[in-house]
Amino acid sequence: LGGNGGLGGDGGSVAVDLSGSIHTRGVAAHGIFAQSVGGGGGYAGNIDRGVTEFGINAAMGGDGGDAGNGGDIFSNSEGDIITEGDAAIGVFAQSVGGGGGLGGEVGFGLGFAGSVGGAGDGGRVEVDHSGNITTYGDNAHGIFAQSVGGQYYGGDVIVTVSGDITVHGEGALPVIAQSEGTAGRRNIDINHAGGTITGGSASAVSLLGGIDNTFTNHGVITTAAGITGTAVSATTGNDTIHNHGTIIGSVDLGEGSNSFHNYGLGVFESGASIDLGRDNTFINEGLFSPGGSGNPVATVLGSNFEQGGSGTFLAEVFTDGNHDTLHVTDGSARLAGTLQVAREQGLYYDGTTYSIIEAQGGEGISGSFSSLVVPERKPLLGFDVNQRDHSVEVAVDAPRNTTVATNRVERATADYLDRITPTASGDLLDVLGEFQSLSRSEFREAFSSLSPDSYDSGTKTTYRIGREFTGAVQQRMGTVRSYLHAQGATRNEPVLLAYNGSLADLGRLYSSADLSQVQGEAGFWFNAFSNWGDQDAEDGYTGYDYFSRGGALGFDGLTDNLIVGLSAGLSRADLDFDRNRGESRIDNFSGAFYGSYFTKRFYLEGSLAYGMNRYDNKRNASVGSISGTAESEHDGDLFSADFGGNYMFDAGKWQAGPYGNIAYSYLREDGFIETGAGGINLIMEKTSTNALVSELGMRAFRVVYLKNGYILPELSAAWSYDFDIDDRLIRASYAGSPGASVSIKGPDVKKHGAVLAAGFTYGAQRGLSTSIQYQGEFREKYVSHGILGEIRFTF
């Protein structure tokens, strides 16, 4: 080819039978090279730059080109072939008639494989390879099988391969098969029995020339570019693809009587185009998807589409309005079998329409899908399919979130979600999409996760903490009064007593002045208290358990008719929300000024208190498969005032009578922003709330004298009434959409309740006393229990 190529004559047959692996390095270091050239030629010239021209080229130069037929080529190999150099072909099998072969840099500067146009036929070329072929160099093809006749016919070309073929270099093609001749061509048959053929920048399988050509695939055909690449290409023959495996990428069969048959086990992800030539047909009896998974692709088919009863057309529709589409631009679509619509995870908008099949030419669309497989309809999301004369459309049905809300909290939260949906972005958009995909049974948990209602629980618990502290102060004053009320009239003289009776009866001789000496006129006291309770969930508000504990100390002075004192206390309350919705801790420091005026039958008492509160919160959010924990801290100030009174009368050995008190509280909480839950972190506004609660009931006690002191049992029962003077609005917004907010009224207050208490006090003659009391509060869906213990030392 680059010089005087020899005289005329037929090339002989070549047979290669190889078992074993081949690994080459270097330019044009082929794995298997099998060539028969009739009429002179062979392998000549500088082909370092690879073979990029195939067929007949009479302008190659030199004198090679006398008459002669190429011989038959039979290459049978088993094993892996690896080539590392440029232009290093894995399997090269060539039969050339009329002179030619493989040459380079003669007239064109690039390598050429084929005939230079002399008289002769190309022989039969068969390549059968079992094993993997990998090439790394530029223009280093995987399998090259060619039969070229100069002035006569190219021969049959048959390629059978089982294994992976991968090319990495620029311009490298995995499989090339060609039959070409001036007078005519013969057939090409490529059979991929299994494995994966992966192309580079060009097509994975190339059929050049030929007459009635077939490509049968039982493996995977793709390119490095995946869905955007070209999987199979052909030129002038009548080309037929039989796909029983997977083909990923476009198909371009050129002109001719062409067809593509995707059989029952076949998968075809077509990419941008299916070019079969005019008046030809793509038949789908397997799975056909324009874009595969995760790629919205519009496939253009310039001929007819026909889907059989076993076929499935798979179209993906995406939240941003993109979708898979088959555009039949010059033909018609005949439908049968199954339409499968797939969705991505995310938020869909009501009324969005996707045109997944369009057939503008010919008869438009005939037939219909016998089975529709769409994403499972959920309460907030459904997909409807509508077939028209020239299109098939998928429409989104996405009702408003409020349609699934069943209570006050859910309705407020759902309305907020509806308002922020059009402008939501980032991970908040992901949460809204997950929420839209929930089943009906999952909405309760999701609404609870997205609602700020649990923060009202901290507000109510703070009021209870305040009442626990003032209750300790009231218990202190009540203990002193109860003992004094059981005694006689007031006198100021010191007690001078001569008595020969028992010590147990000594108390009958004491006046109130005597008792002031027994009890002391001033003293320190300390008490510890604990309280626990349970609030049931109701109307969407999160239920919770709580446990508090704390202590208070104080100093007070006592006269015959007056108690005045100061106290301070520390406490901690832990809240545990139902259904693992989170937890909260409240640390409190309180101080109070208190006093009481009393007579034997009557008392009035009051206190003013202030409490500083520190809140540490964890809110567990769970919406479908998305979960996270939002954490926050904030401060609050509690101001409270209590006032009460009692009238006692004799009831045998007991003192009994009605009592009542009223307590007002004002709580101011700082605003704060949660962290840890992304777009659904809550931005909580500062709040100011009020509470007014009263008790009206009966109290009874008696004094039992002991040798060295006394015990004082006490019982009480009261009706508790909450005046519900504040809606306790909870105002919040999501960090992912701070421009809008949600307002939720606090849960309805159960105004009526019962308070029961029992306790006893022990007092010693030497200024030490102790008491313990139980108190329970009972309301609809709420119950609490408390224990208070006190020690006092007087002097």
C-alpha positions in Angstrom: 0.0 0.0 0.0 2.6 2.7 0.4 4.8 1.2 -2.4 4.6 -1.5 -5.0 2.1 -3.9 -3.6 2.8 -7.0 -5.6 1.1 -8.9 -8.4 -2.4 -10.2 -8.7 -3.6 -13.3 -6.9 -6.0 -14.6 -4.3 -5.4 -14.3 -0.6 -5.5 -17.5 1.3 -7.8 -18.4 4.2 -6.7 -17.5 7.7 -7.8 -19.4 10.8 -6.9 -18.3 14.3 -7.8 -20.6 17.2 -6.6 -19.1 20.5 -7.2 -20.0 24.1 -5.6 -17.7 26.7 -5.1 -14.1 27.6 -3.2 -11.4 25.6 -1.8 -8.2 26.9 0.1 -5.8 24.6 1.9 -2.5 25.0 3.0 -0.1 22.3 1.6 1.6 19.2 -0.5 -0.6 16.9 0.3 -3.6 19.1 -2.8 -5.6 18.2 -4.1 -8.5 20.3 -5.1 -10.7 17.3 -4.3 -9.8 13.7 -5.9 -12.0 11.0 -5.7 -10.7 7.4 -6.2 -12.0 3.8 -5.6 -9.7 0.9 -6.1 -10.6 -2.8 -4.5 -8.6 -5.5 -1.5 -7.3 -3.4 -1.3 -5.2 -0.3 -1.3 -6.1 3.3 0.0 -4.0 6.2 2.0 -0.9 5.4 2.7 2.7 6.2 2.7 4.6 9.4 -0.5 3.8 11.2 0.5 5.1 14.6 -2.5 7.4 14.5 -5.0 4.6 14.1 -7.6 3.5 11.6 -10.4 6.0 11.1 -11.3 5.3 7.4 -12.9 2.0 6.3 -14.0 0.6 2.9 -12.8 1.3 -0.6 -10.3 4.0 -1.4 -8.7 4.1 -4.9 -6.7 7.2 -4.0 -4.4 5.4 -1.5 -1.5 5.4 -4.0 1.1 2.8 -4.9 0.8 -0.1 -7.3 -1.1 -2.5 -4.9 -4.5 -3.2 -6.5 -4.2 -6.0 -9.0 -7.0 -8.6 -9.3 -7.5 -11.1 -6.6 -10.0 -12.3 -4.0 -9.5 -12.1 -0.3 -9.6 -15.4 1.6 -12.0 -16.3 4.4 -11.0 -15.4 7.9 -11.9 -17.5 11.0 -10.9 -16.1 14.3 -11.9 -18.1 17.4 -10.6 -16.9 20.7 -11.2 -17.4 24.4 -9.7 -15.3 27.1 -9.1 -11.7 28.0 -7.4 -9.2 25.6 -5.8 -6.0 26.9 -4.0 -3.4 24.7 -2.5 -0.3 26.0 -1.1 1.6 23.0 -2.7 3.9 20.5 -4.2 2.2 17.4 -3.8 -1.2 19.1 -6.9 -3.1 18.2 -8.1 -6.0 20.3 -9.2 -8.3 17.4 -8.5 -7.3 13.8 -10.0 -9.6 11.2 -10.0 -8.5 7.5 -10.5 -10.0 4.1 -9.8 -7.7 1.1 -10.3 -8.2 -2.6 -8.8 -6.1 -5.3 -5.7 -5.0 -3.3 -5.5 -3.1 -0.1 -5.4 -4.0 3.6 -4.3 -1.7 6.4 -2.3 1.4 5.7 -1.7 4.9 6.9 -0.6 8.4 6.1 -0.9 8.2 2.4 -2.8 11.1 1.1 -5.0 11.6 4.2 -2.6 11.4 7.1 -4.9 9.0 8.9 -5.0 5.2 8.8 -7.2 3.3 6.3 -8.5 -0.2 6.3 -10.1 -1.7 3.1 -9.6 -2.1 -0.6 -7.9 0.2 -3.0 -10.4 -0.7 -5.7 -8.9 -3.5 -7.8 -10.9 -6.5 -9.1 -11.8 -9.0 -6.5 -14.2 -10.1 -3.8 -13.8 -10.0 0.0 -14.0 -13.3 1.7 -16.2 -14.4 4.6 -15.1 -13.0 8.0 -16.1 -14.7 11.2 -15.0 -13.6 14.6 -16.0 -15.6 17.7 -14.6 -14.3 21.0 -15.4 -15.3 24.5 -13.9 -13.1 27.2 -13.3 -9.5 27.9 -11.6 -7.0 25.6 -10.2 -3.7 27.0 -8.3 -1.1 25.1 -6.8 2.1 26.4 -5.2 4.0 23.5 -6.7 6.4 21.0 -8.4 4.8 18.0 -7.8 1.4 19.6 -10.9 -0.5 18.6 -12.2 -3.5 20.4 -13.2 -5.8 17.5 -12.8 -4.8 13.9 -14.3 -7.3 11.3 -14.2 -6.3 7.7 -14.8 -7.9 4.3 -14.2 -5.5 1.3 -14.2 -6.3 -2.4 -12.7 -3.8 -4.7 -14.6 -3.8 -7.9 -16.7 -6.8 -6.8 -18.5 -7.9 -3.6 -17.7 -7.7 0.0 -18.4 -11.0 1.9 -20.5 -12.0 4.9 -19.3 -10.7 8.3 -20.3 -12.6 11.4 -19.3 -11.5 14.9 -20.2 -13.4 18.0 -19.0 -12.1 21.3 -19.6 -13.0 24.9 -18.0 -10.8 27.5 -17.3 -7.2 28.2 -15.8 -4.9 25.6 -14.6 -1.5 26.9 -12.6 1.1 25.0 -11.2 4.2 26.8 -9.3 6.1 24.1 -10.5 8.9 21.9 -12.0 7.6 18.6 -12.0 4.0 19.8 -15.0 1.9 18.8 -15.9 -1.3 20.7 -17.4 -3.3 17.7 -17.1 -2.5 14.0 -18.4 -4.8 11.3 -18.3 -3.9 7.6 -19.2 -5.6 4.3 -18.5 -3.3 1.3 -17.8 -3.7 -2.4 -18.3 -1.7 -5.6 -20.5 -4.3 -7.1 -22.3 -5.1 -3.9 -22.3 -6.2 -0.3 -23.3 -9.2 1.7 -24.8 -9.5 5.1 -23.6 -8.5 8.6 -24.6 -10.5 11.6 -23.5 -9.4 15.1 -24.5 -11.5 18.1 -23.8 -10.3 21.6 -24.4 -13.3 23.8 -23.7 -11.6 27.1 -21.7 -9.1 29.0 -21.4 -5.3 28.6 -20.2 -3.4 25.5 -19.3 0.1 26.5 -18.4 2.7 23.8 -16.5 5.9 24.2 -17.2 9.1 22.4 -18.8 7.3 19.4 -21.2 4.4 19.0 -20.8 1.1 20.9 -21.8 -1.1 17.9 -21.2 0.0 14.3 -22.6 -1.8 11.3 -21.1 -0.4 8.1 -22.6 -1.3 4.7 -23.9 -4.8 4.3 -27.3 -5.8 2.8 -29.6 -7.5 5.3 -27.9 -7.0 8.6 -28.9 -8.1 12.1 -27.7 -7.2 15.5 -28.9 -9.5 18.3 -28.3 -8.4 21.8 -28.5 -10.5 25.0 -26.2 -8.3 27.1 -25.8 -4.6 27.8 -25.0 -2.0 25.2 -24.0 1.5 26.4 -21.4 4.2 26.1 -19.4 6.2 28.5 -21.9 9.0 28.0 -24.7 6.7 29.0 -28.2 7.8 27.9 -26.7 10.8 25.9 -24.5 8.6 23.8 -25.2 6.5 20.7 -25.5 2.8 21.4 -25.9 1.4 17.8 -25.3 2.9 14.4 -25.6 1.7 10.9 -25.3 3.1 7.4 -26.8 1.9 4.1 -28.0 -1.6 4.8 -31.3 -3.0 5.8 -30.7 -3.2 9.5 -32.6 -5.1 12.1 -32.0 -5.0 15.9 -33.3 -7.8 18.0 -32.9 -6.8 21.6 -33.3 -9.3 24.4 -31.0 -7.5 26.8 -30.4 -3.8 27.6 -29.6 -1.0 25.2 -28.8 2.4 26.7 -28.4 5.3 24.3 -29.7 6.5 20.9 -30.0 4.3 17.8 -29.2 5.6 14.3 -29.7 3.0 11.5 -29.6 5.4 8.6 -31.5 4.8 5.4 -32.9 1.4 4.4 -35.6 -1.0 5.4 -34.8 -1.0 9.1 -36.5 -2.2 12.3 -36.0 -2.3 16.0 -37.7 -5.1 17.9 -37.5 -4.9 21.7 -38.5 -8.3 23.0 -40.2 -9.3 26.2 -37.0 -9.4 28.3 -35.5 -6.4 26.5 -34.9 -3.0 28.0 -34.4 0.0 25.8 -33.5 3.4 27.2 -33.4 5.5 24.0 -31.9 8.8 24.8 -32.4 11.7 22.3 -33.3 9.8 19.1 -34.4 6.6 17.4 -33.6 7.0 13.7 -34.8 4.0 11.8 -35.5 5.8 8.5 -38.8 6.7 7.0 -41.8 4.3 7.1 -40.0 1.9 9.4 -41.3 0.7 12.8 -40.0 0.4 16.3 -41.8 -2.5 18.0 -41.8 -2.7 21.8 -42.7 -5.8 23.6 -40.4 -5.3 26.5 -39.6 -2.2 28.6 -39.1 1.0 26.7 -38.1 4.2 28.6 -36.9 7.4 26.8 -34.7 8.5 29.7 -34.2 5.5 32.0 -34.0 6.4 35.6 -33.6 10.0 36.8 -33.2 11.5 33.3 -36.0 13.5 31.7 -35.5 12.9 28.0 -37.5 13.8 24.9 -36.9 11.0 22.4 -37.5 11.8 18.7 -38.7 8.9 16.6 -38.9 9.6 12.8 -41.0 6.6 12.0 -43.7 4.5 13.5 -44.1 3.3 17.1 -46.0 0.1 17.9 -46.3 -1.4 21.4 -47.5 -5.0 21.8 -49.6 -6.5 24.6 -46.5 -7.5 26.6 -44.8 -4.2 26.2 -44.3 -1.5 28.8 -43.8 2.2 28.1 -42.2 3.8 31.1 -42.2 7.6 31.5 -40.9 9.5 34.4 -42.4 12.8 35.5 -40.5 15.2 37.6 -41.5 17.9 40.1 -40.0 20.8 38.0 -42.3 20.0 35.1 -39.7 18.0 33.1 -40.6 14.5 31.9 -39.9 11.7 29.5 -41.5 12.1 26.1 -41.7 10.1 22.9 -42.1 12.5 19.9 -43.3 10.5 16.9 -42.5 13.1 14.2 -43.1 11.2 11.0 -45.4 8.4 11.7 -48.1 7.1 14.0 -48.3 5.4 17.4 -50.3 2.2 18.0 -50.7 1.5 21.7 -51.3 -1.7 23.7 -49.8 -3.3 26.8 -48.8 -1.2 29.8 -48.2 2.4 30.5 -46.0 2.8 33.7 -45.6 6.3 35.1 -42.8 6.8 37.6 -42.3 9.8 39.9 -39.3 11.2 41.7 -39.4 12.1 45.4 -40.4 15.7 45.9 -43.3 18.1 45.8 -45.7 18.1 42.9 -48.0 21.0 42.0 -51.7 20.6 41.4 -52.7 20.8 37.7 -49.2 20.1 36.2 -49.6 18.3 32.9 -47.0 16.1 31.2 -47.3 15.1 27.5 -45.5 11.8 27.4 -46.4 10.7 23.9 -47.0 12.9 20.9 -47.8 11.6 17.4 -48.4 14.5 15.1 -48.2 12.7 11.8 -50.0 9.9 10.1 -53.0 8.4 12.0 -51.9 10.0 15.2 -52.5 7.6 18.1 -54.6 4.4 17.8 -55.3 1.7 20.2 -54.9 2.2 23.9 -52.9 0.9 26.9 -54.6 -2.0 28.4 -53.0 -1.4 31.8 -52.1 1.8 33.6 -49.5 1.6 36.4 -49.2 5.0 38.1 -47.8 5.9 41.5 -50.0 4.8 44.3 -52.7 7.4 44.9 -52.2 9.1 48.2 -54.6 11.5 50.0 -52.5 14.5 48.8 -51.1 13.2 45.5 -52.5 11.3 42.5 -51.6 11.0 38.8 -54.3 10.7 36.1 -53.7 9.6 32.5 -55.6 11.1 29.6 -55.3 9.8 26.0 -56.2 12.2 23.1 -56.1 11.9 19.3 -52.5 12.9 19.1 -51.1 12.7 22.6 -51.1 10.9 25.9 -50.9 13.1 29.0 -50.3 12.7 32.7 -51.9 15.2 35.0 -51.1 15.8 38.7 -54.0 15.9 41.2 -52.6 17.4 44.4 -55.3 18.6 46.9 -54.6 21.2 49.5 -53.0 20.0 52.8 -56.1 21.2 54.7 -58.1 18.4 53.1 -56.4 15.9 55.4 -56.4 18.0 58.6 -58.8 16.6 61.3 -58.3 19.0 64.3 -57.4 22.5 65.3 -53.6 22.0 65.3 -53.6 20.1 62.0 -55.8 22.7 60.3 -53.6 25.6 61.4 -50.5 23.7 60.4 -51.9 22.6 57.1 -53.1 26.1 56.2 -49.5 27.3 56.9 -48.1 24.6 54.6 -50.4 25.5 51.8 -49.4 29.2 52.1 -45.6 28.5 52.0 -45.7 25.8 49.3 -45.5 28.1 46.3 -42.2 29.7 47.5 -40.6 26.9 49.5 -37.1 25.8 48.5 -34.2 23.7 49.8 -34.7 21.0 52.3 -38.1 22.5 53.3 -39.3 21.7 49.8 -38.1 18.1 50.4 -40.1 17.9 53.6 -43.2 19.2 51.8 -42.7 16.6 49.1 -42.4 13.9 51.7 -45.5 15.1 53.5 -47.4 15.1 50.2 -46.5 11.4 49.7 -47.8 10.2 53.1 -50.5 7.6 53.6 -53.5 8.7 55.7 -52.3 6.9 58.8 -49.1 8.8 58.8 -50.5 12.4 58.9 -51.0 12.5 62.6 -47.3 12.0 63.4 -46.3 14.3 60.6 -48.6 17.2 61.7 -47.4 16.8 65.2 -43.8 16.9 64.0 -44.3 20.1 62.0 -46.4 21.9 64.6 -45.1 24.3 67.3 -47.9 23.3 69.7 -45.6 21.4 72.1 -44.1 24.7 73.3 -47.4 25.5 75.0 -46.7 22.6 77.3 -43.6 24.4 78.6 -45.8 27.5 79.3 -48.3 25.5 81.3 -45.7 23.7 83.2 -44.1 27.0 84.2 -47.3 28.1 85.7 -47.4 24.8 87.7 -43.8 25.4 88.9 -44.8 28.8 90.1 -47.8 27.4 92.0 -45.6 24.7 93.5 -43.3 27.3 94.9 -46.1 29.6 96.3 -47.9 26.4 97.5 -44.8 25.7 99.7 -45.1 29.2 101.1 -48.9 28.7 101.7 -48.2 25.4 103.4 -45.8 27.0 105.7 -48.2 29.7 106.8 -51.1 27.2 107.1 -49.1 24.9 109.3 -48.4 27.7 111.8 -52.0 29.0 111.7 -53.5 25.6 112.1 -51.7 25.0 115.4 -52.5 28.5 116.7 -56.1 28.3 115.7 -56.6 25.2 117.8 -55.6 27.1 121.0 -57.3 29.6 123.2 -57.3 33.4 123.3 -54.2 35.5 122.9 -52.2 36.8 125.9 -48.8 38.4 126.1 -47.7 37.3 129.5 -45.0 34.8 129.9 -46.1 31.3 130.8 -45.6 30.4 134.5 -47.0 26.9 134.9 -47.3 24.6 137.9 -49.0 21.4 137.0 -49.2 17.9 138.4 -51.0 16.2 135.5 -49.7 14.2 132.6 -47.7 15.8 129.9 -50.2 14.5 127.3 -52.8 16.9 128.8 -50.5 19.8 129.1 -51.6 21.4 125.9 -55.1 22.0 127.2 -53.7 24.6 129.5 -51.8 26.5 126.8 -53.0 29.8 125.5 -51.8 31.2 122.2 -49.2 33.2 124.1 -48.0 29.9 125.6 -47.8 28.5 122.1 -45.6 31.3 120.9 -43.1 30.2 123.5 -43.4 26.6 122.3 -43.3 27.5 118.7 -40.9 30.5 118.8 -41.5 33.9 117.3 -39.1 33.7 114.3 -37.5 30.8 112.5 -36.0 29.3 109.4 -37.7 26.7 107.4 -36.9 24.5 104.5 -39.1 22.3 102.4 -38.6 20.0 99.4 -41.3 19.2 96.9 -41.9 17.0 94.0 -44.7 16.9 91.5 -45.6 14.6 88.6 -48.4 14.5 86.2 -49.8 13.5 82.8 -51.6 15.5 80.1 -53.4 13.5 77.5 -53.2 14.5 73.8 -56.4 16.2 72.6 -57.5 17.9 69.4 -54.0 17.6 67.9 -52.1 18.9 70.8 -49.2 16.8 71.9 -49.6 14.9 75.2 -46.8 14.7 77.7 -45.7 13.5 81.1 -43.8 15.7 83.5 -41.8 15.4 86.7 -40.6 18.3 88.8 -38.6 18.5 92.0 -37.2 21.3 94.0 -36.7 23.0 97.3 -37.4 26.3 99.1 -36.1 27.9 102.2 -37.4 30.9 104.1 -37.4 33.0 107.1 -40.5 34.3 108.8 -41.5 36.1 112.0 -44.6 35.4 114.0 -46.7 37.6 116.3 -50.0 36.7 117.9 -51.9 37.7 114.7 -49.3 38.1 111.9 -46.8 36.0 109.9 -44.4 37.8 107.6 -41.6 36.1 105.7 -39.2 35.8 102.7 -38.4 32.7 100.7 -36.3 31.5 97.8 -36.3 28.3 95.9 -34.8 26.2 93.1 -36.6 23.6 91.0 -36.3 21.6 87.8 -39.1 20.1 85.7 -38.6 17.5 82.9 -41.2 17.0 80.2 -41.4 13.9 78.0 -43.7 14.3 75.0 -45.9 11.4 73.8 -45.0 9.4 70.7 -41.3 10.3 71.0 -42.0 13.9 70.0 -39.2 15.2 72.2 -38.4 16.5 75.6 -38.0 19.7 77.5 -36.3 20.8 80.7 -37.2 23.9 82.8 -34.8 25.2 85.4 -36.4 27.7 87.8 -35.2 30.1 90.5 -37.9 31.9 92.5 -38.2 34.3 95.3 -41.3 35.5 97.3 -42.5 37.8 99.9 -45.5 36.5 101.9 -47.6 37.4 104.9 -50.8 36.4 106.7 -53.1 38.1 109.2 -55.1 35.7 111.3 -57.4 35.3 114.3 -58.7 32.2 116.0 -61.4 31.8 113.4 -60.2 33.7 110.4 -57.2 34.4 108.2 -56.2 36.4 105.2 -52.9 35.6 103.4 -51.1 36.7 100.3 -47.7 36.4 98.5 -45.9 38.1 95.6 -43.4 36.0 93.7 -40.9 36.2 90.8 -39.3 33.3 88.9 -36.5 33.1 86.4 -36.8 30.2 84.0 -34.4 28.6 81.6 -35.8 26.3 78.9 -33.9 23.6 77.1 -35.9 21.9 74.4 -35.6 19.1 71.9 -38.3 18.6 69.3 -38.2 15.4 67.3 -39.5 15.9 63.7 -40.4 12.9 61.6 -42.1 13.2 58.2 -42.1 9.9 56.3 -38.5 9.0 55.7 -37.2 12.4 56.8 -36.3 12.9 60.5 -34.3 15.2 62.6 -34.1 16.8 66.1 -34.5 20.5 66.5 -32.9 22.0 69.6 -33.4 25.3 71.3 -32.9 27.3 74.5 -34.7 30.4 75.8 -35.5 32.3 78.9 -38.7 33.3 80.6 -39.8 35.5 83.5 -42.8 34.6 85.7 -44.6 37.1 88.0 -47.3 35.9 90.3 -49.6 37.1 93.1 -51.8 34.9 95.4 -54.5 36.0 97.8 -56.6 33.8 100.0 -58.7 33.4 103.1 -60.3 31.0 105.5 -62.9 30.8 108.3 -62.8 28.0 110.8 -65.3 26.6 113.3 -65.2 23.9 115.9 -66.3 20.4 114.8 -65.7 18.3 117.9 -62.0 17.7 118.2 -61.4 19.1 114.7 -61.3 22.6 113.3 -63.0 22.9 109.9 -64.2 25.6 107.6 -64.3 26.9 104.0 -61.3 28.4 102.3 -60.6 30.1 99.0 -57.8 31.7 97.1 -57.1 33.2 93.8 -53.8 33.3 91.9 -52.7 35.4 89.0 -49.6 34.7 86.9 -47.9 36.6 84.1 -45.3 34.8 82.0 -43.0 36.4 79.5 -40.9 34.2 77.2 -38.1 35.2 74.8 -38.2 34.4 71.1 -35.7 31.9 69.8 -34.7 29.9 66.7 -34.2 26.1 66.7 -31.2 24.4 65.2 -30.6 20.9 63.8 -33.7 20.3 61.6 -32.8 22.4 58.6 -35.7 24.1 56.8 -38.3 23.1 59.4 -36.4 24.6 62.3 -39.0 26.9 64.1 -38.5 30.6 64.5 -40.6 31.2 67.7 -41.8 34.7 68.4 -41.6 36.0 72.0 -44.8 35.5 73.9 -46.6 37.0 76.9 -49.4 35.0 78.6 -51.6 35.3 81.6 -53.4 32.9 83.9 -56.0 33.3 86.6 -56.9 30.3 88.8 -59.1 30.0 91.9 -59.8 27.4 94.5 -62.9 27.1 96.8 -63.1 24.3 99.2 -63.1 23.0 102.8 -60.2 22.4 105.1 -60.2 20.5 108.4 -57.5 19.7 111.0 -56.9 18.8 114.6 -54.1 18.9 117.1 -53.0 15.7 118.8 -50.7 16.3 121.8 -47.8 14.2 122.5 -45.4 14.0 125.4 -42.8 16.2 123.8 -44.8 18.0 121.1 -47.8 17.4 118.9 -49.0 16.1 115.6 -51.5 17.9 113.4 -53.3 15.9 110.7 -55.0 18.0 108.0 -57.4 17.3 105.1 -58.8 19.5 102.4 -60.9 19.3 99.2 -61.5 22.1 96.8 -63.1 23.0 93.5 -60.5 24.6 91.2 -61.6 26.9 88.4 -59.4 28.3 85.6 -60.7 31.5 84.2 -59.0 30.9 80.9 -58.1 34.6 80.4 -55.6 34.1 77.7 -55.7 32.3 74.3 -51.9 31.6 74.7 -51.3 32.1 71.0 -48.2 30.2 69.6 -46.7 32.1 66.7 -43.9 30.6 64.7 -42.5 30.2 61.2 -40.1 27.8 59.5 -36.5 28.8 58.9 -37.0 27.7 55.3 -39.9 30.2 54.8 -39.5 33.0 57.4 -41.8 35.3 55.5 -45.0 33.6 56.6 -46.0 32.4 60.0 -48.5 30.1 61.7 -50.6 31.0 64.8 -52.0 28.3 66.9 -54.3 28.9 69.9 -53.3 27.0 73.0 -55.4 24.0 73.9 -58.8 24.6 75.4 -58.6 24.9 79.2 -60.5 22.4 81.2 -61.9 25.1 83.6 -63.2 22.8 86.3 -61.1 20.6 88.4 -60.7 19.0 91.9 -57.9 19.5 94.3 -57.5 17.0 97.2 -54.9 17.3 99.9 -53.8 15.4 103.0 -50.9 15.8 105.4 -49.7 16.1 108.9 -47.3 18.2 110.9 -45.1 17.2 113.8 -43.9 19.9 116.2 -41.4 19.5 119.0 -41.3 21.7 122.1 -37.7 22.7 121.4 -38.4 24.7 118.2 -38.2 22.0 115.6 -41.2 21.0 113.5 -41.7 19.0 110.3 -44.6 18.3 108.0 -45.4 16.3 104.9 -48.4 16.8 102.6 -49.8 15.1 99.5 -51.9 17.1 96.9 -53.6 15.9 93.8 -55.2 17.9 91.0 -57.7 16.2 88.7 -59.1 17.7 85.5 -60.5 16.1 82.4 -57.5 14.5 80.5 -55.1 15.8 83.2 -53.9 14.6 86.5 -51.0 15.6 88.8 -49.7 14.4 92.1 -47.4 16.3 94.5 -45.5 15.6 97.7 -44.2 18.5 99.9 -42.1 18.1 103.0 -41.0 20.8 105.4 -38.6 21.3 108.3 -38.6 24.5 110.5 -36.4 25.6 113.3 -37.6 28.5 115.5 -35.8 30.5 118.1 
